[in-house]
Amino acid sequence: MNEIAKTIERMDPESALKEVGQALKTIFPSVSEESRGEFLLELVGESQADKVSSLVHL
């Protein structure tokens, strides 16, 4: 487990979420829109309909 994950494990869940959110606000502007989208899909999960609709764009 990496150091960030270890630190988050020791935190209260609400505090961890707040801190991760602040970190993402710093990171997101530095990465591509595609990377942000992939991250968010991985985070919330991708429905079967989303998978099919993404194939349509290929």
C-alpha positions in Angstrom: 0.0 0.0 0.0 1.4 3.4 -0.9 1.9 6.2 1.6 -1.2 8.2 0.5 -3.4 5.2 1.0 -1.8 4.5 4.4 -2.5 8.1 5.5 -6.1 8.0 4.3 -6.7 4.7 6.1 -5.7 6.4 9.4 -8.1 9.3 8.8 -11.8 9.7 9.7 -13.7 9.0 6.4 -15.3 12.5 6.2 -11.9 14.2 6.7 -10.3 11.9 4.2 -12.9 12.7 1.6 -12.5 16.4 2.2 -8.7 16.2 1.8 -8.9 14.0 -1.3 -11.3 16.5 -2.8 -8.9 19.3 -2.2 -6.1 17.3 -3.8 -8.2 16.6 -6.8 -9.0 20.3 -7.2 -5.2 20.8 -7.6 -4.6 17.8 -9.8 -7.6 18.0 -12.2 -6.6 21.2 -14.0 -3.2 19.6 -14.9 -4.6 16.5 -16.6 -6.4 16.0 -19.9 -10.2 15.9 -20.1 -9.9 12.2 -21.2 -7.9 11.4 -18.0 -10.4 13.1 -15.8 -13.3 11.3 -17.5 -11.6 7.9 -17.2 -10.9 8.6 -13.5 -14.5 9.6 -12.8 -15.9 6.5 -14.7 -13.5 4.3 -12.7 -14.6 6.0 -9.4 -18.4 5.7 -9.9 -18.4 2.7 -12.2 -19.5 2.5 -15.7 -23.0 1.2 -16.6 -23.5 -1.3 -19.4 -25.3 1.5 -21.4 -22.3 3.7 -21.0 -20.0 1.0 -22.4 -22.3 0.5 -25.4 -22.6 4.2 -26.1 -18.8 4.7 -25.9 -18.4 1.9 -28.5 -20.6 3.9 -30.9 -18.0 6.7 -31.0 -15.3 4.2 -32.2 
